[in-house]
């Protein structure tokens, strides 16, 4: 293939925040994904490229290293650097995160403790669909496209926030296809390559993937974003992300004092604060659930969903934010998706007012499954360190030796899928942890722990663990 004048195609790539190598990698990534740099295209040697761009050679080397770690380019001694071909690179904008791969490539012989959600819809879902049939059958003069969400559902969500102490109008709610789409839209709206995101560590891997897709630099902080103000003032940040109630994966709940301080600091340093409250309704019996974080400051951007408290198959989530932010997100969403499933939204409008009742009815069952797993782990894996939780759906487990990544592979060979801590922690300090969930029926959970025990007996940790690439964490 003839050499391509890469520098002519780059255009403006250095206008943005963040290290130059991240900005350069982001622009090259875009050219590759858009086909401007086709498979097999030769890229300039790092010294030549650096001279052409008037940057240090280390900038080009770091950018190439980042793209190589994503399998977008191939570097071989003697043949130079080339855009990866179809046989060596996955489809652009795909993920290799284990949580998603277990969904994309399910195995019937494997019990998945990697992605948590209700195993079946409650009867109330079918009842809600039955309620909307007359409305659907009488619908006329309605093409069914609502990029912002159907007005009935936006109103129901707004009224629920009002009951929780957060005055909200329907135009301050955007309905999305689940919480993951909400995260992706926020990443697209607020982040540019090289922008910095402050987030807890460990945290939800789906958030990490959404922010990485936007080319963001991920700055890890302890739970509750301790050190948030200092980090925000030292390094200009574009976004902060927190799970204040039943944190994923640890199950921690922020105190009222920490919540107030968090929103005060976010306002003071002018950093948009995203509160992921998708699992906030999953308290055990007798657990007093705190108000949404937005009750302390209406400027907080809140993500909600029916995936964990009702059923993931509905694919109904939302963002609650200022009307200006919602309008911006709606325009962005319209480009990629003209609107969600209308029958699902109409059914959800009947379900949202019942969230508290439905969650309370199943709280004892969730607690029972939590206790069952804790008891089974205590008997069969007594050297594992597990902290009980008072809600949510996950357990954060410290292994006595070895690392989560290699053990997760052993567990998979024994028929159970778990998440390694390294995939939830960009700081690199959670290699010795794994995450599991307790949403399966009791008999399935019992079998899963039996398989984990068998995997642990067979586990031989590698003599040396390969660390995760550090380029995306700062």
C-alpha positions, 0 to 999 in steps of 0.5 A: 500500500502506498504511504499516506500523508498522515500529517495532512489528514490530521488537521487540528489535533492539539487544541484541547485539554490533556497530554499531547500524546492523548490528543494525538492518539485520539485524532489518529483513532478517529482517522482509523475508525472513520476509514481515513487511514485504512487497514495496512496504511503505513504510519510515519516512524516515530522520529519522522512523525515527531519532526513533522509535528514539531513535538517530542519523540516521546509524544509520538511513542506514547500515542503509538503505544496507546493505539497499539494497546487498543489493537488499532495499529501494529508495530513490527521491527523491520516493517514499521508501524501500520494500521491494523488489518481486519484480521488483527483488529476488532471492529472499531469502538468495541470493548474487551471489558469482561462484563460486556463480553459475558453478555456478548458471548454467553455460555450456557454452561457458565453461571455468570456472577459478572453482570447483575440484574433481576433474572425475570420480570415481575408480574407487574411488568406484564400488568403494565403492558396490559394497561397500555394496550387500549392506549396503543390501539387508539393511537393516531397521528403519532409517529412514535419518535420521542428523542427526549422520552414520552411525556407521560414517562418524563412526567412520572419520573419528575413526580417521583423526584419531587416526592423524594425532595428534588423538585423536577420538571418533565423538561429536566428529564431525558429518557434513555435506553437504560443507564449505560446509554445515559452514561454514554450520552453524558460522556459524549456531551461533556468530554473531549479527548484528554479531558479529565474525569474524577471518579471513585476507585473501584467503580462501575466498569461500564462507566470506565468504558464510556469515559474511555471511549470518549478519550478521557483521562481517568483520575481515581480517588478514594470512595466518596471522592475523598480529595476531590477538591484538591484534585479538581483545583490542581487539574482542571476536570471536565466531569466527576462521577460517583455512586453515592448509595450502595456503591458498585462494587463495594456497597458503601453508602455515603453519609449525609455529611459527605454528600453535602460536602461533595455537592458543595465542592463540585459547585465551588470548583465548577465541575459537573457532578454525575450521581449514578443512583441506579441501584439506590432503591435496592436497600434491605428491609429496615434500611433507611434510604438517603435522598437523591444527591440532587436534593443537596444541589439541583445542579447534580446530574442524576442517572436512574434506570429500571434495569436493577429495580424492575427488569433490565429487559425494559431498557428504560433509564434516564438522566435528571439535570437542568433543562439546558443540559437535558436539551443538549443531551436530547439533541445529541441523542436524536442524532444517534437514536430518534427515540426509545421503545414507545410501548416500553416507555408507556408501561414504564410510566405505570411502573415508576410510581410503584418502584418503592413498593416493588423494591420493598416487596423483594427486599427480603429475598435480596437480603436472603440471597446476600446472606446465603452467599456470605454463609457459603463463602464463609464455610467453603472459602474461609480465607476470603475477605468479604464485607457484608452490605446493607443493599445493592447487588454486589460483593467486593472480595479480597483474595488472600493471595494471587490476583483477580485476573488470573483467578477469574480465568481459573473460575471461568474454566470451572464454570463461573464468571466473575469480574477481576478487581483490576477491571474496576480500578484504574489506579491499579490497587485492586488487583487482589480483588474480585466482584460477584453478585447475589441476584441469582436464585438460591440454588444457582448461588449455591452451585456458583459458590461450589464452583468457586471453591473448586476453582480456588483449590485448583488455582495457581497464581502466576509468578508474575502478573502483567499490570494493566496499561497505565496510559488512561489513568492519571 
